[in-house]
Amino acid sequence: MSTAFPFLPRASLIQAAEQGAILITPNRRLARAIKCEFDAEQIKRGRSVWPAADILPYSAFLERSWSELARFERGATLLSAEQEIALWERVIAGSPQGEILLNLAATARQAHDAWAIRHAFRIDFARYAAMLDEDGAAFRSWAKRYGKNCAEKNWLDGARLADAIAAAGNALKPLTIVLYGFDEPSPQQQEFFKALTAAGGNVSEAEPEANAAPAVRAIFPDSEAELYAVASQIKQMLAQQPDVRIGVVVPDLAARRSDIVRIFDDVLQPARVVSSSRERARPYNVSLGLALTEYPLVASALLILELARGDLALDDTGSLLRSPFLAAAEQEFTLRALLDARLRESGRPTVTLKMLAREAQGAPQLAARLAVWIKLAVEARKAKQPPSAWSVVFQQLLGGLGWPGERSLDSEEYQTFGKWREIISKLSTFDLIAPRLGYDEALKNLKRLAIDAPFQPESPDVPVQVLGILEANALVFDLLFVTGLTDEAWPQPPNPNPFLPLAVQRKLNVPHAGADWQLEFARRTTHAWRACAKDIRFSNPLRDGDRELRPSPLLSEVPQMQPALEDAGLYRSAIFASRAQGIETLADFKAPPLPAGIEVKGGAELFKNQAACPFRAFAIHRLGAVGVEAGHSGLDALDRGLLMHRAAENLWKELKNSKQLAGASEEELKAAAGRAAAEALNSIRKKRPDVMTQAFIALEQERVAALLLRLLELEKNRAPFELLAREKPQRVTVAGVEVSTRPDRMDRLADGSRVILDYKTGRGAGVGDWLGERPDEPQLPLYAVSAGRDDVAAVAFVQLHAQDVLFKGLTREEELLPGVHTIAATKIAAKESASWSEMFESWRAMLENLACEYLDGRADVAPKDYPNTCRYCELGALCRVKEIKDRGPVTAEENDE
């Protein structure tokens, strides 16, 4: 800091505070640290009672000074930061640009920052009008309207607070002030402190000790290894000196916060990782809090208020139903989980409030509350009232569903609950800015308040502080780690405000606006770090994924040391190591056998699943495991497949045979295809009324009818046939396993033989999927074998795809199906079977083998083609195939041991 004020040595800070001086710091963390240092000094001197030191951050000092001035004369109303941003948002929304902005809230925050920079650095728009671009001109018009609103309502914002206090002149009290930790005060700050001096005050400044501690630099393979190494060194240091003070600086703290918490918990407090317990405080503190919306308690509250709008996204509805913060959550946990699964079966991406209330009858306590709560929600959506009234309504809506639940909140949840109540109260202060709001706008303001409120639950004093770049300045540690110092991160890239002329920002040395400022700032900060501790350890990673990284050029003169990549003593390492200490390994992949003749649900899917993976068949057909549906917009592949199946079924229900097909005119076939498509769409419409709008139905009917007409053109080239069965259920027994099958279609030829057809709307399936001991598509072989070799003349897929409508299969003799040939005319003869009868025998053997495996209880996790077989399987969390494949199979020798 370079000002005209007298300089005090760092050691005089405590003495100045004892003598009644006001110590002002640039941030709350530094003020708190100096207060702790002051109190520790009093205890050291043997005092049990002492006057509290007056140590506070600059912003708090301004607010207190204005409050004292307002007691003697009525001045302007001081707006909170939240009120200021809300006012900016209303100003921008009412401008021509407000209609085209994609993110109004983010623009309001940028405008708020630009307004503060303008006043802090005395930027005169009239002087720089010619330099304004489109964004700058827009901001100038917004600023004019914003200033006019403040003047008309006698409002004062934080950007002009220092100037308003300085303008009080003789009304200011003479104060003794010591400034500590300021890097480069803005022109506004310098003028403010000079005004305090002119009012008879005594302003001086203090800086950290100028000594530069020796530092070393370590290089790590990647940032993960870097953080683990830092955490391991901290663990060793805490074991030796529990009262040591350690700082960890992370340049990109916001982006790395989750990684830091995960790794530091893993190393420093593994019990929290294993048990998820939060009762024991962490030995470290991360300075950057999460947005309040990231905490489950608040997230559930916002979901309740979103639901009151009338609908909620399917995934959000599931999260809310499984939340522990609703009334009777523990008593109805299973019932509500089943309700979530039922809602997902519809496939709808959103759940309406009425639908939720209707389906919730299986969870009686929830249903009873919803019946009353819906009326509150309907009334709320109709209302338009002041924000203070909405604060009451929101709390009523939350209470209507029993939020925050019936169980006792733990310490973190209780503090979060208190912070939420503060946010609700802050919404009431918006009466000043927005007299009357509708439900949606009130909720939007509440959500913005929660998002813009970084929150960190209070914790006891801990030895390790994880800090951002600016926060370590002027603090004192025994050991300081500074991580992630690559050339991309340090110096940081410029980040100018987009609403102010870039050249002006650079000329006036606005922080972070230009590369020159960032370089000089990085040099000053690097030097300041070396004054923070006796032991300084810089580090940087060499890679970020596939990208190579280089160390910051500012570390070129720091000697490099070889990092000690020691074992961090992780729980998982200890558990893994214990496998060789007499732990018995047992591979049990066999279920109890089943009796012959047992009926198995699932039809032909049993054989498909057993072929793909024995465990899949065991889990689905014996355990009843099913995946949870995910909502989707429009029709997914399964819906479209079902639509085509029904449309084709409807079509042939009307046409019946090749003779009628050949005798129908083109117009009659078009009409028949249209009717078949319309009837199929009507059945789908009952399931998905949210998707099946008139416009969508018209498009789908045109698409489906076109495919049906192409199919009819193909079928005109077939040998004479008549429809024998469509989707007809039939029972089939294979090697003692009885299943119910439903072939898509079965035709009878003139000689009485049959053609078995299976509709496919994709392009991937083919004859190769029927071959081998574990075929991908064993359904048609099952239908064929059950019908009998002598009765079946052809087996084929009917591909119904926009690019291709064709048959794919095998025939007993040529010219039965267009484009389908006998075994002898294909390459299959050389690989699998030389004749039709041999093909049937190989299919029979394959099906019997799969059935015997199932009856025998085979249930090993043995996917046919890992990872392709498992790509769309929903049982991965149950079978843990990834862990098994990574570990490798358990051998018989290991099992015997």
Secondary structure, 3 states (H helix, E strand, C coil): CCCCCCEECHHHHHHHHHCCCEEEECCHHHHHHHHHHHHHHHHHCCCCCCCCCCEEEHHHHHHHHHHHHHCCCCCCEECCHHHHHHHHHHHHHCCHHHHCCCCHHHHHHHHHHHHHHHHHCCCCCCCCHHHCCHHHHHHHHHHHHHHHHHHHHCEECHHHHHHHHHCCHHHCCCCEEEEECCCCCCHHHHHHHHHHHHCCCEEEEECCCCCCCCEEEEEEEEHHHHHHHHHHHHHHHHHHCCCCCEEEECCCHHHHHHHHHHHHHHHHCHHHHHHCCCCCCCCEEECCCEEHHHCHHHHHHHHHHHHCCCEEEHHHHHHHHCCCCCCCCCCCHHHHHHHHHHHHHCCCCEEEHHHHHHHHHHCHHHHHHHHHHHHHHHHHHHCEECHHHHHHHHHHHHHHCCCCCCCCCCHHHHHHHHHHHHHHHHHHHHHHCCCCEEHHHHHHHHHHHHHCCEECCCCCCCCEEEECCHHHCCCCEEEEEECCCECCCCCCCCCCCCCCCHHHHHHCCCCCCCHHHHHHHHHHHHHHHCCCEEEEEEEEEEEECCEECCECHHHCCCCEECCCCCCCCCHHHHHHHHHHCCCCCCCCCECCCCCCCEECCCCCHHHHHHHHCHHHHHHHHHCCCCCCCCCCCCCCHHHHHHHHHHHHHHHHHHHCEHHHHHHCCHHHHHHHHHHHHHHHHHHHHHHCCCCCCHHHHHHHHHHHHHHHHHHHHHHCCCCCEEEEEECCCEEEEECCEEEEECCCEEEEECCCCEEEEEEECCCCCCHHHHCCCCCCCCHHHHHHHHHCCCCEEEEEEEEECCCCEEEEEEECCCCCCCCCEEHHHCCHHHHCCCCHHHHHHHHHHHHHHHHHHHHHCECCCCCCCCCHHHCCCCCHHHHCHHHHHHHCCCCHHHHHC
